[in-house]
Amino acid sequence: MELALPLWFEVGSLVILTVILLADLLIVFKRPHVPSMKEATLWVVFYVALALVFALLMLLLADAEHAGQFLAGWLTEYSLSIDNLFVFVIIMARFSVPRKYQQEVLIVGIIIALVLRGIFILLGAQLIENFSWIFYIFGAFLLYTAVHQALAKEPEEDEADNAFIRFLRTHLNVSSTFDGSKLRTLIDGKKVFTPMLIVLLAIGTTDLVFALDSIPAIFGITQSPFIVFTANVFALMGLRQLYFLLGGLLERLEYLKYGIAFILFFIGVKLVLHALHTNEVPFINGGQGVEWAPEIDTWTSLGVIVVSMAVATIASVIKASRDARRRGHTLAEEIPHLAEE
């Protein structure tokens, strides 16, 4: 029998996480700057260590099942958040956001993501509680998303605008230059919007799309709203620093999307099997559970997630190294010919 987490721990955790997020927010807006590699690394290590300590507390206060569910959920959301960074990089480049103000854009994007995911978590929990067949929907959606993730081409900078952003650019009076982090500015005595408004809305709509993917994925690992929400918070907290730490390295993680696609596909299959095992839909097996459908445990899920991300990352690093060596050989071969000319 699983032990429940103490109420004081759940309430205290939410309070402490809120304080950390507010402190992070104040630091960004009071001292906007481009963090150094050392600063970004220390913050990322701090947030990762904090997540591991949180899992350890779950193990001590409850049981291994709670800790395993949190770790699996956090790693899943972390991998999806890194995928989210690819799009953030494209949006920043598309609108030429000054690096000094990219931190502010990222922190606002993270807050929007937390709000949207909080809403979807509440909705998802209510749907699961009232409609057991929702696992079929979640599973099918993740299977579709996984295939789309694996086959879709990477968006180019000039494809970063969705229909909503194109509509705003057409119908709003937007200046061609930024005025710090302001949303509106004065040009020739007339108030106009700055590109910062469009950037924030582009980030917000991107967050919405990624929330639609991530919430069904983590509900495939745990049905605890507390674990779902805290896993999302921990995955998003270090995202701003990770953006500056990875920087141009993101584009070198060529096979990351396949690792994420495999994780989503695995969780999609897990959800469908769970739906079959606990089936109550009348036209499937007469409304009875399907005995042959196995329940995939938390530790198997955690193992699949870790191995998938490790294989995708290592394969990407090997591919990047080979490409770099190939470019070096090509350049070495071209130099003598250029000298002869």
C-alpha positions in Angstrom: 0.0 0.0 0.0 1.3 3.4 -1.0 1.9 6.0 1.8 0.5 9.5 1.3 2.7 12.5 1.4 2.2 14.7 4.5 0.0 17.7 3.9 2.6 20.0 5.5 5.2 18.8 3.0 2.9 19.5 0.0 1.9 23.0 1.3 5.5 23.8 2.4 6.9 22.7 -1.0 4.5 24.9 -2.9 5.3 27.9 -0.7 9.1 27.4 -1.0 8.9 26.9 -4.8 6.8 30.1 -5.1 9.4 32.1 -3.1 12.3 30.8 -5.3 10.4 31.7 -8.5 9.6 35.2 -7.2 13.3 35.7 -6.2 14.4 34.6 -9.6 11.9 37.0 -11.1 13.1 40.0 -9.0 16.8 39.2 -9.9 16.0 39.3 -13.7 14.0 42.5 -13.6 16.2 44.4 -11.2 19.5 43.4 -12.9 18.9 42.4 -16.6 22.1 41.0 -18.0 23.6 38.2 -20.0 24.7 35.5 -17.5 28.2 34.2 -17.7 28.8 30.5 -18.5 29.8 30.0 -14.8 26.7 31.7 -13.5 24.4 29.7 -15.8 26.1 26.4 -14.9 25.8 27.1 -11.1 22.1 27.9 -11.4 21.4 24.8 -13.5 23.3 22.6 -11.1 21.5 24.2 -8.2 18.0 23.5 -9.7 18.9 19.9 -10.7 20.3 19.3 -7.1 17.1 20.8 -5.7 15.0 18.4 -7.7 17.0 15.4 -6.5 16.7 16.5 -2.9 13.0 16.9 -3.4 12.8 13.3 -4.7 14.9 12.1 -1.7 12.5 13.8 0.7 9.6 12.1 -1.0 11.4 8.8 -0.5 11.9 9.5 3.2 8.5 10.9 3.9 6.4 8.5 1.7 7.9 5.7 -0.3 10.0 4.8 -3.4 6.9 4.9 -5.6 6.3 8.6 -5.0 10.0 9.4 -5.5 10.1 7.3 -8.7 7.0 8.9 -10.1 8.5 12.4 -9.5 11.8 11.6 -11.1 10.2 10.0 -14.1 7.8 13.0 -14.5 10.5 15.6 -13.9 12.9 14.0 -16.5 10.0 13.7 -19.0 9.1 17.4 -18.5 12.8 18.4 -18.5 13.3 16.8 -21.9 10.2 18.4 -23.3 11.3 21.8 -21.9 14.7 21.5 -23.7 12.7 20.8 -26.9 10.8 24.0 -26.0 14.1 25.9 -26.0 14.7 25.1 -29.7 11.6 27.1 -30.5 12.6 29.9 -28.0 15.9 30.2 -29.8 14.2 30.6 -33.2 11.8 33.2 -31.8 14.6 35.2 -30.3 16.5 35.1 -33.6 13.5 35.9 -35.7 12.7 39.1 -33.8 16.4 40.0 -33.0 15.8 40.3 -29.3 18.8 42.0 -27.6 20.6 39.4 -25.5 20.4 41.8 -22.5 16.6 41.5 -22.5 16.3 37.8 -23.4 16.3 36.8 -19.7 13.1 38.9 -19.2 11.4 37.3 -22.2 12.4 33.8 -20.9 11.1 34.4 -17.3 7.8 35.8 -18.6 7.6 32.8 -20.9 8.2 30.4 -18.0 5.5 32.1 -15.9 3.0 31.8 -18.7 4.0 28.1 -19.1 3.4 27.5 -15.4 0.0 29.2 -15.4 -1.1 27.3 -18.5 0.2 24.0 -17.2 -1.5 24.6 -13.8 -4.8 25.1 -15.6 -4.3 22.0 -17.7 -3.3 19.9 -14.7 -6.5 20.8 -12.9 -8.6 20.0 -16.0 -6.7 16.8 -16.6 -7.1 15.6 -13.0 -10.9 16.3 -13.2 -11.2 14.4 -16.5 -9.3 11.4 -15.1 -11.4 11.3 -12.0 -14.7 11.4 -13.8 -14.0 9.7 -17.2 -11.7 6.6 -17.1 -11.8 6.5 -20.9 -9.8 9.7 -21.1 -6.7 7.6 -21.0 -7.5 6.3 -24.5 -7.7 9.9 -25.7 -4.4 10.9 -23.9 -2.7 7.8 -25.3 -3.8 8.3 -28.9 -2.8 12.0 -28.7 0.7 11.1 -27.5 1.1 8.4 -30.1 0.2 11.0 -32.8 2.5 13.6 -31.2 5.4 11.2 -31.1 5.1 10.3 -34.8 4.8 14.0 -35.7 7.8 14.9 -33.5 9.9 12.3 -35.3 8.9 13.2 -38.8 8.4 16.9 -38.6 11.1 19.2 -40.1 12.8 21.8 -37.9 11.1 25.2 -38.3 13.2 27.9 -40.0 13.5 31.5 -38.6 11.1 32.9 -41.2 8.5 30.2 -40.3 8.5 31.2 -36.6 5.3 33.3 -36.9 2.1 31.3 -36.4 -1.3 32.6 -37.8 -2.0 34.5 -34.6 1.3 36.4 -34.7 0.9 37.2 -38.4 -2.5 38.6 -37.6 -1.1 40.9 -34.9 1.7 42.1 -37.0 -0.7 43.0 -39.7 -3.4 44.7 -37.5 -1.3 46.4 -34.8 0.9 49.4 -35.1 4.3 47.9 -34.1 7.6 49.8 -34.2 10.6 48.3 -35.9 13.0 48.7 -32.9 12.9 47.7 -29.2 12.8 50.2 -26.4 14.3 48.3 -23.6 11.8 45.8 -22.3 8.8 48.2 -22.8 5.7 47.0 -24.6 4.7 50.5 -25.8 6.8 53.5 -26.7 6.5 57.0 -28.2 7.6 57.6 -31.8 7.0 61.1 -33.2 4.6 61.8 -30.3 2.5 58.8 -31.1 2.2 55.7 -28.9 3.0 52.4 -30.7 3.7 48.8 -29.6 7.2 47.5 -29.6 8.3 44.1 -31.0 8.6 42.9 -27.4 4.8 42.5 -27.3 4.9 40.2 -30.3 7.8 38.3 -28.9 6.0 37.6 -25.6 2.8 36.6 -27.4 4.8 34.3 -29.7 6.4 32.7 -26.6 3.0 32.4 -24.9 1.4 30.6 -27.8 4.4 28.3 -28.0 3.9 27.5 -24.3 0.3 26.6 -25.0 1.3 24.1 -27.7 3.9 22.5 -25.5 1.5 22.3 -22.5 -0.9 20.4 -24.6 1.9 17.8 -25.2 3.4 17.7 -21.8 0.4 17.3 -19.5 -1.0 14.1 -21.1 2.6 12.7 -21.0 3.1 13.2 -17.3 -0.4 11.9 -16.5 0.8 8.7 -18.1 3.4 8.4 -15.3 1.4 9.6 -12.3 -2.1 10.7 -11.5 -1.1 12.8 -8.5 -1.8 16.5 -9.3 0.9 17.5 -6.7 3.6 15.4 -8.3 2.5 16.5 -11.8 2.7 20.2 -10.9 6.0 20.0 -8.9 7.6 18.0 -11.7 6.6 20.8 -14.2 7.8 23.5 -11.8 11.3 21.9 -11.4 11.6 21.3 -15.1 10.8 24.9 -15.9 12.8 26.6 -13.1 16.2 26.1 -14.6 15.1 26.7 -18.2 16.2 30.3 -18.3 19.8 29.5 -17.3 19.8 26.4 -19.5 19.0 28.6 -22.5 22.2 30.6 -22.0 24.3 27.6 -20.9 23.5 25.6 -24.0 23.2 28.5 -26.4 24.4 27.4 -29.8 24.9 23.8 -28.6 21.1 23.2 -28.9 21.3 22.9 -32.7 24.0 20.3 -32.3 21.6 18.0 -30.4 20.3 16.7 -33.7 18.9 13.4 -32.4 17.2 14.9 -29.3 13.8 15.1 -31.0 13.9 11.3 -31.7 14.6 10.6 -28.1 11.7 12.7 -27.0 9.5 11.1 -29.7 10.4 7.7 -28.4 9.5 8.7 -24.8 6.2 10.2 -25.9 5.4 7.0 -27.9 6.3 4.8 -24.9 4.1 6.8 -22.6 1.3 6.7 -25.2 1.5 2.9 -25.3 1.6 2.8 -21.5 -1.6 4.9 -21.3 -3.5 2.8 -23.8 -2.4 -0.4 -21.9 -3.6 1.2 -18.7 -6.9 2.2 -20.3 -7.4 -1.4 -21.5 -6.4 -2.9 -18.1 -8.9 -0.7 -16.3 -11.4 -0.6 -19.1 -15.0 0.5 -18.5 -16.0 1.4 -22.1 -19.0 -0.8 -22.9 -18.1 -1.7 -26.5 -14.5 -2.8 -25.6 -14.4 -6.3 -24.0 -18.0 -5.8 -22.7 -17.0 -3.0 -20.4 -14.5 -5.3 -18.5 -10.8 -4.8 -18.1 -8.6 -6.6 -20.5 -6.5 -9.1 -18.5 -3.7 -9.5 -21.0 -2.9 -5.7 -21.0 0.0 -5.2 -18.7 0.5 -2.3 -16.3 4.0 -0.8 -16.9 5.5 0.2 -13.5 7.1 3.5 -12.6 10.7 2.2 -12.5 10.4 0.7 -16.0 9.2 4.0 -17.2 12.0 5.9 -15.5 14.6 3.5 -17.0 13.1 4.0 -20.5 13.2 7.8 -20.1 16.8 7.9 -18.9 18.1 5.5 -21.5 16.2 7.3 -24.4 17.6 10.7 -23.4 21.1 9.3 -22.9 21.2 7.5 -26.2 19.8 10.6 -28.1 22.3 12.9 -26.4 25.3 10.6 -26.9 24.4 10.0 -30.6 24.0 13.7 -31.1 27.4 14.4 -29.6 29.1 11.7 -31.8 27.4 13.1 -34.9 28.4 16.7 -34.1 32.1 15.5 -33.5 32.1 13.7 -36.8 30.7 16.6 -38.7 33.3 18.9 -37.1 36.1 16.6 -38.1 34.7 16.3 -41.6 34.6 20.1 -42.0 38.1 20.3 -40.7 39.4 17.8 -43.3 37.5 19.6 -46.1 39.0 23.0 -45.1 42.5 21.4 -44.9 42.1 20.1 -48.4 40.9 23.5 -49.8 43.7 25.6 -48.3 46.5 24.3 -50.6 44.3 24.9 -53.7 43.5 28.4 -52.6 47.3 29.1 -52.0 48.1 27.9 -55.6 45.5 30.3 -57.0 
